[in-house]
Structures are given as structure tokens and as C-alpha cells.
């Protein structure tokens, strides 16, 4: 994902200090969060462009599209609020653990980036989070700076050799309450080896259920395919989060993904639900992004998060430093957008009794 970062040409930022996000330290049950002026909650009812006709669809990034760059001081304030060094700012914790499968058979739509940044945002604000890297490429492990070279105990051992998940999970350095089950190149052979295994579709579900500690959130980063690894993730999850890139190709395979999810629900996991759609790589300069957003919102309705992830160079740079954008550049548009998406997911879970 490449675009202008904070202060880069083409980026959008709040116009004044009064438009910065406002967080107030609260208990985990009722966080106080006032989105930025022009942020998704406001953008749903207000036009961002003064020359837009009444009733005309006007899309938005998170936060507002047409505002000037913020003062450096406000960017620093945003960074402190997102990093939450005091630990006083909390996101609500669900009553029951939420297991989310981040899936889309198309590659390059932001599955791993979304998994890593949502997990870090929730962990920085009072939630216990586990990331299961189920992609043989191991990109989620890279983004969290967790060792995943050959020989490291990984999710393959859990699926094939019944190694307990607790023996494989590693704490993420610098992020309290965040753990990662890495993926090594060994996982590439799991698709073939699982074919002859008894109850092959539910191996991951049993491994997660047997973990002695209970997490508030478990994010499963799926490979860009619909093979046995993805089926294992769908059987283990209660919810599916689908990142959709704001381009036409991203929509082409969506029907097949939904059909496969429906098959898993009918035959293997009746509680599975597509609970969340997240629009990623939104490019405010193109009409195509607006058109894709409108199509997705019309089709999926309330399942689509109001927060939209813009193209942002900081999001692309962060993995090369073994970090999420939340810690790499917490004042950037990418970090702000992912934080607001994480907050929206957390609030939805509380408002619906634990699942969105």
C-alpha cells in the first residue's frame, strides 16, 4: 500500500486542534471517544465537499478528506493518545472471547496489515489479544517482530502434531497483552498433510479452545486462498472480517468467498457470521474508490465499518521495521484510521453482547 503519509502530498488531516480525536480515561465498560471532525461518525451525515448536491453520495477517509494538515502539536497529541503509555484509555472488553477470521481469497487487500494493526490497537487499550498467523508467508509474524524462521515452534506443530497452542504462542515485544502464534515455511505443507488427518477441518478450533488462558480477541490471519488452512480458520472463528480493497478486482471474488463461508456455516460451524467489512487502500483522488465504497455499503449495509483505511505510506513502511503502524508512526493517518476501526469493532461487540 503506497500513498502519502502524514505530511505527504495527497494526505488529509484535521484543519485545527479542535478537530483532533478526543479520548478520556474511563473504565473498560464505557470508553469516551469523540471522533475527529469529519471522521466516520460525522461523515455519515455531513458532506465533506461544499459543492456536493443534497443527497449525493460523498465518500470519506478517516478522518476528513478535504481538511488541511494538522499542526505538529496535534499530531503528537494523537500519537500519545494512540500509544496510550499511561494505560488509562481503554476500549471495552467483550463479555465472551471473540474469534475473528480475517479472510479474503484475493491477495494484497490488506488482510495481514489489518490483523496486525487491529490487534495492536486493541492490546494497547486494555484487551488481551492473540494473533494466529495461518499464512505460510508469515507476514503477520514479521509485522509483530516475532521469530518465525525454520525450526521455531509454530502453528504447523499445533495442526499436525497436536502441540498445545500455549507452547507455541510468543509474547509480542513492547506490546503488553498481545501474543502471536507464528507461521514458518513448514506450514506450506500443511494443506497436503491435513488431507489424511482425522477431523482435519477442526484442528485449529480445538487448539484455540484448549488454550488455558482466555483472550478477549483472537485474530486469525488467513492465506489468500480457500484451502484447508482457511477452512480451519472458518471453523475456529465466530466472526469473519473481510478487508476489501477499494478497487474493482477486489469485488470479483467476493461472491465465491461468501458462498464458501455459507457452506462452512451449513456443514461445519453454524455460529459463523460475516460480521465486519473493512474498506482498505482508499484513494481519495479516484472516483473508482467512491464507487466501490458505495457498492459495498449498499450490499452489506451495517456490516461495513464507518472507518475507512486510506492509502498511507507509513502503513507500508512499518513492517520493514518489524512494527505495526500504531507504534511506527502513531500520529499518521493510517494509525488513526486503524485505531478508529478497532474502536468501532470493540463498541459493536459490546453493543451486541459479545459478537458484532
Secondary structure, DSSP 4 states (H G I P E B T S, - for coil): -----TTSTT----SSGGGS-EEE---TTS-EEEPPTTSHHHHTTS-SSTTPPTT------SS-SSPPPPPHHHHHHHHHHHH-TTS---PPPPSS-EEEEE--SSTTSSHHHHHHHHHHHHHTTT--EEEEE--TT-HHHHHTT---STTS--HHHHHHH---HHHH-EEPTT-TTEEEE---GGGGGHHHHGGGSTTGGGHHHHHHHT-SSPPSEEEEE--SS-SHHHHHHHHH-SEEEEEEESSTHHHHTHHHHHHHHHHHHHHT-TT-EEEEEEEEEE-TT-HHHHHHHHHHHHHHGGGEEEEEEE--HHHHHHGGGT--HHHH-TTSHHHHHHHHHHHHHHHHHHHTTS--
